[in-house]
Amino acid sequence: MHLPLLILIGLGVVLAGVPARAADGPQLVIEEPVFDFGTVEQGASVEHTFRVRNAGHAELRLDHVKTSCGCLAGLASAPDIPPGAEGRVNVVLDTARIAGHTTKVVTVYTNDPAAPSAGLALTGTVATDIVASPSPLYLGKLRRGETVEREIRVSPGRVDATYEVTTVEHTNPAVRTSLERLPDGSGQRIVVTLAPHMPLGRFNDQLVLRTTSPRQSSLAVSVFGSVEGDVVVLPPQITFGLARAGVTAERDLYIRNRGARPVVVTRVLAPDRIVSYQLDTLQEGQEYRLTLRLRAGLPLGKVESAVEIFTDHPDEGRLVVPLYAIVRDGGRRG
């Protein structure tokens, strides 16, 4: 198996820098955290079951299984694993929109204090006639009025293949494309340009590449990013992560003005049943701090909501910040 070094490091990092486990607590053991599925044709479904063992002396809880992309699905056989017993995490990978060598990771969150999260990886090669890279295409965080240009390289996915892209279709009028052959004959490139009149906020478009391949007559490539104005909220979303029931968690947001005109935060609309907040002025007209406190009495499970920030900016009067948390039992069992 040849797994990229960064992936191996990433799988180890989730277990580093965490408290030591108690002698009488749960102990997560995953003897084979990486599965190499070899080479499959694009469109095939790859399925694997990872074994998860509890080598500790208290019940091991699998709080949540999180996937790294929409092409993955992960499901634990049971949420609780008794001491000395074994559970399973079934992972399914849909390769319909994957080409070339790939590594996809699911993350398992547990109540083991020395391993609160652990990565499980599927790695291998997806064979196809034509490969478009990068896919998806991320244009980044752009300033309003900025013109951006990126390219997608199109190359054969098999030895001696001669298939190519004939046309590129899309629906967003602010996205423009041009198709060119590479001078060295190694393939083609699609130049993607974003017009400066793109409205504020996140955008997502899909390019449809029509090809000469009978098996792969079209490819879909997502193009996405965000356009920012004078007022920026950092971080762009509030994530409390795993929060224990009965314990108050706190996060800070910073509202910064990058324009020449002073900006005042006029109002904050937060979900009262989920968080309380405090707004502080760090520099009048330029920077504010919004402190959010997750309430202690929330029910167990996922929390998804949003905080709205209102300003007196003529074009950026309302900013919406997503809010996420997973509330789990604060007590110990076992």
N, C-alpha and C positions, 0 to 999 in steps of 0.2 A: 504494500500500500504506500502511495506517495501522497501524503497529505501536506499542503503548504504549511510552512513553519508558523506563519501568522495565525492560522486556524488552530494549530496545536497550542500556541501560546494563549489564544483567546479562550480555549476550553479550559486551560489551567487557571487563567486569571479569575474566573468566576468562583474558584475555590480558595483564592489567596486573600490575605489580609482580613480574615474573619476570626471571630473569637474561637478559642479551643472548645471542643465539645466536652460536656460533663461525662464523668465515668458511668453514670446511671442513665444517660440520655440516649436518644436515637443516633444511629450512625449509618449514613448513606454510603453504599458501595456500588459502583458501576464498573464492572470488570472490562467491558468492551464498549466504550463510549463512542466509537467510530465504526461505521459500517461502509465498506467499499462495495458498491453494486456493479462495478466493472463498466461495461459499455452497453447502452440500450439505445433503441431507436427513439427519436423524438415522438412524443405522444404516449409513450409507455408509462404505466403506473408502477412505481417502485415502492414496495412495502417491506418494512422490517420491524421486528419486535425487540426492543432493548430490555434486558433483565436488570431490575433494580432490587438490591438486597438491603435488608436492615440488619447490620451486624451489631447493633447496640442493645440496650436493656430497657428501652421505652419505645412506645409506638411511633413509627415514622409516618408523618403526614406528607402527602404530595398535594400541596395547596393549589398549584396551578401549572399548566403546561402551555408555554408561549411559543409560537412559531415565528420564524424570521421573515416569512413572506407568505403571500396568498396561495402559493403553489404547495404549501405544506399543511398537513393536518396531523395533530398529535393527540392521543387519548390514553390516559392512565387506566389500568385494569381496575384499580380500586384506590380511593383516597387515603386509606390507612393500611400500613403494613406492620404487623406485630413483630416483636423482637425475634430474630432468627428466621423470619419468613421472607418470601420473595414476591415482588410485584413486577408488572410489566408495563412498558410504555410503547404503544403501537404507533408508528409513524408512517404516513403515506405521502409520497412525493409525486406530483403531477408534472410531467416533463413537457407538456404541450407548448410552453413558451420558454423553454430552456435549450441552449445549444452549447456544445463544447464541454470542456471540463467544468464541473460545478461542485460546490460544497454548500450544503444547506444545514442549518442548525436549529434544533428546538431546545428550549431552556425549561428545565424542571425546577420549580420552587418548592422547598421543603422546610420542615421545622428543625432540621439538624443545624445547630448554631455554627458548626464548623463548615457546613456546606449548604448555605441557604439557597444556592442556585447551582445547577450543574448543566453542562451542555451535552447534547447528544447529536452526532453529526452523520449525515448521509453524504458520501462523496463518490464521484464517478464521472463518466463521460457520456454525453447525450449526442448521438450521431444524427446529422441532418445534411441536406443538400447545400443549403446556403446559411451562412452565419452573419448576423448583423451585430456589431459591437461598437459602443456599449448599448445594452438593452436591459432595462430602460435607460433613457437619456435624461440625466438630471442637469438642468440649466443653472441651478443654484439659487441663492438669494440675490435678487437684482434690485437696484435702486430705480425708482420711478423715472422714466425717460431714458434709461440706459438701453443701448442697442447691444445685443449679444449674438454671437455666432459660434456654433459648435458643429462637429461633424460626426457622422456614423460611418464606420468602415464596413463594407460588405465584401465577403470573401467566400470561396468555395468551402464547403464543410467536409468534402471527401477528396481523396487523391484523384487527380485527372478530371474532376468535375468542371463543367464549363457553363453552368447555369448562372444567370445574372438577373438583376432587377431591371424592369422595363419602365415602370412608372411609380410615383409616390403620391398617395392620396391622404388628405387630412381635412378636418372640418373647421378648425379655429382660424379665422381670418388674420389674426395677429402672428401666426406662425407661417413662415415661408420656407420652402425647400428647393434645392437644386440637385440634380443627379449628374455625376461626372465619373468617367473612367480614370483610374489611377495611371499615371504615365508609365510605371514599371510593369503594367499588365497583371498585377497581383489581385485586382478586383475593382471595386467601385467605392465612391464615397458620396454620402448625402450630406450636403451642407444645410444646416438648420439655422434660420435667423429668426429672432424674436423682435417684432416691431416695437418702437418706443411708446406707442399709445396703449400698451397692455394695461388693463385696470389693476388696481391694488388687490393683493391677496394671493392665495394659491391658485395655480392653474394646472390643468392636466389635459393633454391632447393625445391622440393616438394616430401614429403614422401607419398606413397600410401599404406595404411594399409588394407590388405585383411582380411576379417572377416568371421565368421560362421553365421552371421545374414542374413536371407533371404531378409529382408527389407533394410538392410544397409550393403551390401556386401563389400563396400570399404569406407574408410575415407581418405581425403586428408589433410595433415598437412604441411604447409609451414615452411621452415627452412631458416632463413636469418640472415645477419649480415654484418660486414665489416672488412677487414684486412688493418691495417695501417702500414706504414713503418717508416723510420727515419724522414721524413718531414710531419708535420701535419698542417692542416689549421683549425683554430678555429674562428668562428663557421664553421661547414662543409657546410653550405649553407647561402646565403644572402637573408634575408626576410625583405623587407621594410614595409610589412603590408599594411594598408590603407594609401595611399599617396594622398594629395590634389593636383589637377592640378594647376600649377603655383607656387608651393612651392618646394624648393629644400630639399630633405631628404638625410641624410648621415649615413653610416654604416662603421665600422672598421672590417677588417679581420687581424688575426695574423698568420704569417707563422713561425713555430717553428721547429727547428732541434733538434731531440732527439738522434742523432747518434754521434759517436766520430769524424767523419770527418766534417770539416766546409762546409757549403752549401751556395751558392750564388744564389739569385733570379736574373736570367738573363733577363727576359722579362715578361711583362704582356699583355695579349690580352683581351681587354674588348669591349663589344658592344658599340661603340661610340655614337650611336643614343639614347642609354638608360642611360648610366652613363659616368662620367668622373672619373679619379682616380689619386691618389698620393701615391707613394711608399716611405716609410721611413725606414732606417736601425736603429733598436733599439740596436742590438748587432751584430757586424760583424760576419757573418758565422753562427749565432745562431737564431736570431729572427728579423723579419721584420713586419712592419705594412702597410697594404694596405687600404687606405681610399677611399671609393666609394661614389660618390654623384649622386643621381638620378636627371636627367635633368628635368627642370621645364616645358618644352613644350610638354610632352608626351600626346598622345591621351587617352581618358577615356577607362577603361577596364582593363583586366588582362595583366600583363607583365611576360613573362617567357623567360629566356635566361640563359647564363652561362659566367663565367669569367675563362680564362685559365692562369695558373701561371707556368712559365718555370724556371727550376733550373739546376745547373750543377751536380746534384746528378746522378751517373751512372745508377741507377735503377729507379729513381723517377724524371725524367726530366720534366714531364707534369702533372699538377694537375688541375682538372676541378671542379669548384665550381658553383652549380646551383644558379640562381638569380630569385627572385619572387617579385611581387608587384601588388597591385590593385589600379589603379588611379581613383579617383572619383572627381566629380565637386567641385571646391574650393569655389564657391559662395553659397549664401543662396537663397532658393526659398520659397514662401509662404507669 
